[in-house]
């Protein structure tokens, strides 16, 4: 059976610089999720495309290292797995610089504020200041959402070359999340181009009914977009035009402030 870690579109082919066993170990870790927090050996093997013997060796290795626990039948990730994610956060000074700015912005607007980076055709939340729950799903550091229908996703996609943008949009499932979700490639490309021209993006109820979000780019020392910053609100409380009028200026100032802090850093 072909292994999922080596057959996924866009993954590098095994070679001198590719450690397949390590890739398989990461695939096993990624097989756990909110939908599958606990799995049997057979379930892990099925989700990763590994043989039962291969999955067992990896699970036992992860258990020995403290990243997986088991009751003898069901396996689950241990809290130690957080070390892997926090290693990324602690190695990137941007998040230490961004957090107080985001807290101030959320306090001013009384709306949730988040930062995310692009990973494939998804965005991954790296910081979040939540004032109240505005989505039916819980969001936090590490949460993943499709880029094509989110304000931060479109801001991040806008920073890509045209051929790369097309590739990532084509790789997206582009499943409608609401009756407002834009899935047409041509229209999506225009929406991303609009975000590029104006330097910000507003998405009105495309990800979830009643949810409106605006995002702006965070620019790194190299002049390129390194992350996106957003604020989100509920349509029943604040209409899209009102949100743009009252909140966009503060959002842009916050994004520019974080970008300025990055620029002021020593190389």
N, C-alpha and C positions, 0 to 999 in steps of 0.2 A: 504494500500500500504506500502510495506517495505521501511523504510527510508534509503537513500543512505549513511548517516553518520554511520549507524549501520550495514550495510550489505557489505560495501567495504572490499575486501580481506585484511586480515592482521590487521584490526581494532580490538580493544579490545571489548569483549562482555560487555553489560551493567551489572553493578553490584554495590556493595557498593562504589567502587572507581571511578565510571563512571557517569558523569553528562550528560545525554542524551540531555537535552535542550541546554547545552553549545556546545556540538558536533554539533548539528543541526545549531546553530548560525554560527559556523565556516564554515559549509558546504555552508550556504547561502553566506557568504563572498567569498568563493572560487568559487562560481558559476559565479562571474563576471570575465571577462578577456578581452584581446584585441579583441577577436572575439565577446564578448557580454558585452560591456562597459555599456550599458543601457538595462534594462529588465523590462517587465511588471510583475505584480504579478504572472500571469499564467506561464510565462516563468521561473521565479525563482522556482516555485513549480515543474514544469516539470523537471528542471535540477537537483534538489535536491531530488526528490522523496517525497517531503512533500505535505501535503494537502494545498489547498489555504488558509485555515484558519490558519494553522500552519506557513506557509511562511509569511503571513500577520503580525502575532504577532511578529515574529523575525525581519522583516523589520522595523516595527514601533518602536521596541525596539532599533534597531541600529540607526534609525533616531533620536530618542530621545537622544541617547548618542553622536550624531554628526558624526557617521561613514557612514551614508547613507543619500542621499538627494533624493527628488522626486519632480516632477512637477505636481503630482496628478495622473499621469498615469505611467510614466517611473521612475524606480529607478536606482540610480548609486551610486558608492562609492564616499565618500568625501575625500579631501586631508588628513583629520585626520586619515584615515586608515593607513597612512604611519607611524604613531606613533608605531604601532604594530611591523613593520619590523625594524624600527630604534632602538627600545628597544633591539632587539637581537644584532644588530651591536654595539650599545654602551655598551652592557654588556659583549662583548667579546674583550678584549684588543688586541687580535691577529690582528684585522683589523687596529687598529691605528698603530701598529708596521709594518704591511705589506705595507701600502699605500705608504710611501716614497720610500721604496725599489722597489715597482712596478713602480712608476713614473720614478725612475732612470733607471730601466731596459727598459721601453718603450722608454725613451729618447735615450738610447744607441743604441737600435736596430731599432728605428723608426717603430716599429710594436706595435699593440695593445696587452695589457697584462691584464689577468683576474685571479681571484681567485674564487673557487667554493667549495661547500661542497656537500656531497651525501645525498639525501633524497629519500628513497625507491629505485626505479629504474631510478631516474632522478638526474641530478645535478642542483644546484641552485647557480646562480652567487651572490656573496656577495661583490665583489669589481671589478671594471673594469676601466682601463685607456686606452682610445681609441685614437689612433693617426689619424685614418681615418676609414671610413666605409668599411668593407671588406665582410660583409654578406648582403644578401637580406633582412633579418629580423633585426630589431633593438634589440640590447642586452644592458642590464643594470642590476643594482642591482635588484634581485628578478626574473630575467629571468630564465626559466626552460628549460633544454634540456635533451634528452635521454642520459643515461650514456654509453650505449653499443657502441655507434658510435662516442664518443668524447674522446679526449686525456685526459682531466681531469677526465672524467667518468671512463676510464680504469685504471688510476692511483689510483683512490679511490676504485674501485672494487678490485684492486690487494691487498688491505690491509685487505680484508675480509677473514674469514675462508672459506674453499672450499665449505662446505654445504650452507653457506650463499650466497656465490657468485653464486652458481647454482640456488638458490631460486630467487635471484634478476634478473638474466638473463632470467629465465623462466617467470618471471612476466613482463618482458619488451615485448612490442608489436613487437619489432625488424622489423619494417617496413623499407624497403630500402629507404634511402633518396636520394641516387644517384646510378649510375651503379657500384660504387666502394664499396658501403656499405656491410660490412660483417654481415650476419645474422645467419649463421650456428652456432649452439651452440658449437660444438667441436672446430671449428676454433676460435670462440670468446674466449673460455676458454684458448686456446693456446696463443692468442694475449695478454690476461690479464696476463697470466703466464710470458710471455716475458717482459711485463712492470714491473712485480714484480722483475724479475731477474736483469734487467738492471737499474732499479731505475728511469726510465723515459719512456715516450710513445710518439710516433709520429703517427698521423692519417692523411692520405693523401686523401683528398676529399671524405671522407665517409659521412660527415654531409651535405656538400654542395659542388657542383662542383666549383673547383678553390680555395677552402679553405684548407690550410694545417695548422695544429696546433701541438704543442709539449707541454707536461706537465710534471711536476715533483712534488713529494709529499712534503708537509709541515708537519714536524714532531713535535708533541707536547711534553710536559714535561714528559709524560708517555711513550714516545718512539713509540707512535702510530701515524699513518697518521691522521691528523685532517682536512686537506684541500688540494687542489691541485692548483698549479700555472701554468699558460700557457702563451705562446705567439702564435700569429696567423699571418699568412701571405697569400698572394695570389700566386697561382701556376704560374701565368703568369709573376710574378715579381721575385719569388725565388723558385727554384725547391726544392723538399723534401731533396735530398742529400746535397744540398748547405745550406739549412736551418739548417740541423743537424750539419753540419761542422762549420758554422759561428755563430749560435745562441745558440746551446745547452749548451756550456760551461757557457755563461752568465746566462742562465736560471737556471742551476744547482747551480751556485754561489748564485743567488738571493733566491732560495728556501732554500738553506742551511743557508743563512744569516737570513732569517725570522725564521727558525727553531732554530737557535742559540739565537735569541732575546727572543723567547719563553722559551727556556731552562734557560736563565739568569734571567727570572722573578722570583720574590719571590712567594712561594706558597700562 
